[in-house]
Amino acid sequence: MHLKNRNLFILGILLLVIIPKPAFAMHIMEGFLPVRWALLWFALSLPFIVIGIRRINQISSESMKMKMLLGLCGAFVFVLSSLKLPSVTGSCSHPTGVGLSAILFGPAVSSVLALIVLLFQALLLAHGGISTLGANVFSMGIAGPIAAYLTYKTANKSGMPKGVSVFLAAAIGDLATYLVTSVQLGIAFPAEVGGIMASIGKFTGIFALTQLPLAISEGLLTVVVFNLLTSYNKEDLQELALLRGGK
């Protein structure tokens, strides 16, 4: 089977596996977090957004072709993070899609892409909310991409095959998002017995049931997309490496 056809076939199979049944579920929903916690996550997310906007402006000014690749990464985040499985009251489990942008552009750019995606989802799809936007951006657009980026760099330096590095980055970035979401919910709603740590453990355990297979599926899907980009956009990826100083 031709490489392109094989990759498209694998991509189709993974999409069938990863797309869950429709459910009334969302990111941390509107009004779910107490005001003080919602404001805290907004404040913590803001510096990353500012740095990300500056980085996007730099990339766009140095290479117009990178805008299309940025758009592709944004679309990838939008599609995957719109797929959802019910997990626990007030949130849900879903792929994140941020691993690809973190690998190509770094975590700062990924935070801006996640902000745009989450804002559109809150306004148009009733996924998440405006008051919880800061918390959702921090978990999906900051913590997840940082974990994915560091994983990818570490795996590359250790000599792992490129596909394995991409898979690990996407999967661990996905799991990191939900670990941080568990922390966000745990500290906002401590358990009567055991306090914050018990609450975090409960949320983490519930998320793990659905998130582990989703993380594996997202890792495999990201490898397929990365391979397609490598096959048909090799020059753009090489230029991107130069724009990032070869890092």
C-alpha positions as CSV (number, residue, x, y, z in Angstrom):
1,M,0.0,0.0,0.0
2,H,1.3,3.5,-0.9
3,L,2.6,5.5,2.0
4,K,0.0,8.2,1.6
5,N,-2.9,5.8,1.3
6,R,-1.6,3.8,4.2
7,N,-1.4,6.9,6.4
8,L,-4.9,8.0,5.4
9,F,-6.3,4.6,6.1
10,I,-4.7,4.5,9.6
11,L,-6.0,8.1,10.2
12,G,-9.5,7.0,9.3
13,I,-9.3,4.0,11.6
14,L,-8.0,6.1,14.5
15,L,-10.8,8.7,14.0
16,L,-13.4,5.9,14.2
17,V,-11.8,4.7,17.5
18,I,-11.3,8.1,19.1
19,I,-14.7,9.6,18.3
20,P,-17.1,8.9,21.2
21,K,-20.9,8.8,21.2
22,P,-22.6,12.1,21.6
23,A,-23.0,13.2,25.2
24,F,-24.1,16.3,27.1
25,A,-20.6,17.0,28.6
26,M,-18.1,19.7,28.3
27,H,-14.9,21.3,29.7
28,I,-15.1,22.7,33.2
29,M,-18.5,24.4,32.6
30,E,-19.7,27.9,33.0
31,G,-20.0,29.0,36.6
32,F,-18.8,25.7,38.0
33,L,-15.7,27.1,39.7
34,P,-15.8,29.6,42.6
35,V,-15.0,33.2,41.5
36,R,-11.7,33.3,43.4
37,W,-10.4,30.2,41.7
38,A,-11.7,31.3,38.3
39,L,-9.8,34.6,38.6
40,L,-6.7,32.9,39.8
41,W,-6.5,30.7,36.7
42,F,-7.1,33.7,34.5
43,A,-4.2,35.5,36.1
44,L,-1.9,32.5,35.8
45,S,-2.7,32.0,32.2
46,L,-2.3,35.6,31.1
47,P,1.6,35.7,30.9
48,F,1.7,32.6,28.7
49,I,-0.9,34.1,26.4
50,V,1.1,37.3,26.0
51,I,4.3,35.4,25.2
52,G,2.4,33.2,22.8
53,I,0.9,36.2,20.9
54,R,4.4,37.7,20.5
55,R,5.8,34.4,19.3
56,I,3.0,34.0,16.7
57,N,3.6,37.5,15.4
58,Q,7.3,36.7,15.1
59,I,6.7,33.5,13.2
60,S,4.1,35.1,10.9
61,S,6.3,38.0,10.1
62,E,9.3,35.8,9.3
63,S,7.4,33.3,7.2
64,M,4.0,33.7,5.7
65,K,3.8,29.9,5.0
66,M,3.8,29.2,8.7
67,K,0.3,30.8,9.0
68,M,-1.2,27.7,7.2
69,L,0.7,25.4,9.5
70,L,-0.6,27.4,12.5
71,G,-4.1,27.1,11.1
72,L,-3.8,23.4,10.7
73,C,-2.6,23.0,14.3
74,G,-5.5,25.1,15.5
75,A,-8.0,23.0,13.5
76,F,-6.5,19.9,14.9
77,V,-6.9,21.2,18.5
78,F,-10.5,22.3,17.7
79,V,-11.6,19.0,16.2
80,L,-10.1,16.7,18.8
81,S,-11.0,18.8,21.9
82,S,-14.6,19.0,20.6
83,L,-14.9,15.2,20.9
84,K,-16.1,14.3,24.4
85,L,-16.9,11.4,26.7
86,P,-18.8,12.0,30.0
87,S,-16.5,11.5,33.0
88,V,-17.6,13.4,36.1
89,T,-20.0,16.2,37.0
90,G,-18.7,19.6,35.9
91,S,-16.2,18.3,33.3
92,C,-15.5,15.6,30.7
93,S,-12.9,13.5,29.1
94,H,-11.8,14.3,25.5
95,P,-8.6,14.4,23.4
96,T,-6.8,17.7,23.5
97,G,-4.8,17.9,20.2
98,V,-2.2,20.3,21.7
99,G,0.7,17.8,21.4
100,L,1.1,18.6,17.7
101,S,1.3,22.4,18.1
102,A,3.6,22.0,21.1
103,I,6.0,19.8,19.1
104,L,6.0,22.2,16.1
105,F,5.8,25.6,17.7
106,G,6.3,25.2,21.4
107,P,4.0,25.6,24.4
108,A,3.6,29.4,24.2
109,V,2.0,29.3,20.8
110,S,-0.1,26.3,21.9
111,S,-1.6,28.4,24.7
112,V,-2.9,31.0,22.2
113,L,-4.3,28.3,19.9
114,A,-6.1,26.7,22.9
115,L,-7.5,30.0,24.0
116,I,-9.0,30.6,20.6
117,V,-10.4,27.1,20.4
118,L,-11.8,27.2,23.9
119,L,-13.4,30.6,23.3
120,F,-15.1,29.4,20.2
121,Q,-16.3,26.2,21.9
122,A,-17.7,28.2,24.8
123,L,-19.5,30.7,22.6
124,L,-20.7,28.4,19.8
125,L,-20.8,24.9,21.2
126,A,-21.6,25.5,24.9
127,H,-18.5,23.5,25.8
128,G,-16.8,25.1,28.8
129,G,-17.5,28.7,29.7
130,I,-16.3,32.2,29.8
131,S,-15.8,32.3,33.6
132,T,-13.9,29.0,33.5
133,L,-11.9,30.0,30.4
134,G,-8.7,30.7,32.4
135,A,-8.8,27.3,34.1
136,N,-9.5,25.5,30.9
137,V,-6.7,27.4,29.1
138,F,-4.3,26.6,31.9
139,S,-4.9,22.9,31.8
140,M,-5.3,22.3,28.1
141,G,-3.3,25.2,26.6
142,I,-0.4,25.5,29.1
143,A,0.2,22.5,31.3
144,G,-0.6,20.0,28.5
145,P,1.7,21.6,25.9
146,I,4.5,22.1,28.4
147,A,4.4,18.4,29.3
148,A,4.2,17.5,25.6
149,Y,7.1,19.8,24.6
150,L,9.4,18.6,27.4
151,T,8.6,15.0,26.7
152,Y,9.3,15.4,23.0
153,K,12.6,17.1,23.6
154,T,13.7,14.5,26.2
155,A,12.7,11.6,24.0
156,N,14.6,13.1,21.0
157,K,17.8,13.6,23.1
158,S,17.6,10.1,24.4
159,G,17.8,8.8,20.8
160,M,14.2,7.4,20.5
161,P,12.7,7.1,17.0
162,K,10.8,10.2,15.9
163,G,7.5,8.4,15.9
164,V,7.9,7.2,19.5
165,S,8.9,10.7,20.6
166,V,5.7,12.2,18.9
167,F,3.5,9.5,20.4
168,L,4.8,10.0,23.9
169,A,4.6,13.8,23.7
170,A,1.0,13.7,22.6
171,A,-0.1,11.1,25.0
172,I,1.6,12.6,28.0
173,G,0.4,16.1,27.1
174,D,-3.1,14.7,27.1
175,L,-2.7,13.0,30.5
176,A,-1.0,16.1,32.0
177,T,-4.1,18.2,31.0
178,Y,-6.4,16.0,33.0
179,L,-4.0,15.7,35.9
180,V,-4.1,19.5,36.1
181,T,-7.9,19.6,35.7
182,S,-8.1,17.1,38.6
183,V,-6.0,19.5,40.7
184,Q,-8.2,22.4,39.7
185,L,-11.3,20.7,40.7
186,G,-9.8,19.1,43.8
187,I,-8.6,22.4,45.3
188,A,-11.9,24.1,44.5
189,F,-14.0,21.3,46.0
190,P,-12.0,19.6,48.8
191,A,-13.5,16.4,50.2
192,E,-15.1,16.4,53.6
193,V,-12.9,13.5,54.5
194,G,-9.2,13.8,53.4
195,G,-9.5,17.4,52.1
196,I,-7.8,18.5,48.9
197,M,-5.6,15.5,48.3
198,A,-8.5,13.1,48.7
199,S,-10.5,15.1,46.2
200,I,-7.7,15.3,43.7
201,G,-7.2,11.5,44.0
202,K,-10.9,11.0,43.4
203,F,-11.1,13.2,40.3
204,T,-7.9,11.7,38.9
205,G,-9.2,8.1,39.4
206,I,-12.4,8.9,37.6
207,F,-10.7,10.7,34.7
208,A,-8.2,7.8,34.3
209,L,-10.9,5.4,33.3
210,T,-11.7,7.2,30.1
211,Q,-8.6,9.3,29.6
212,L,-5.9,6.5,29.3
213,P,-7.3,5.0,26.1
214,L,-8.0,8.5,24.7
215,A,-4.4,9.5,25.4
216,I,-3.1,6.4,23.5
217,S,-5.5,7.1,20.6
218,E,-4.4,10.7,20.5
219,G,-0.8,9.7,20.5
220,L,-1.2,7.4,17.6
221,L,-3.3,9.9,15.6
222,T,-0.7,12.7,16.2
223,V,2.0,10.4,14.8
224,V,0.0,9.8,11.7
225,V,-0.6,13.6,11.2
226,F,3.1,14.3,11.9
227,N,4.2,11.7,9.4
228,L,1.9,13.2,6.7
229,L,3.3,16.7,7.4
230,T,6.9,15.3,7.2
231,S,6.1,13.6,3.9
232,Y,4.4,16.5,2.2
233,N,5.5,19.6,4.0
234,K,9.2,18.8,4.7
235,E,10.5,22.1,3.6
236,D,8.1,24.0,5.8
237,L,9.1,21.9,8.8
238,Q,12.8,22.5,8.0
239,E,12.1,26.3,7.8
240,L,10.2,26.2,11.1
241,A,13.3,24.5,12.7
242,L,15.4,27.4,11.4
243,L,12.9,30.0,12.7
244,R,13.2,28.4,16.1
245,G,17.0,28.4,16.0
246,G,17.2,24.8,15.1
247,K,15.9,23.7,18.5
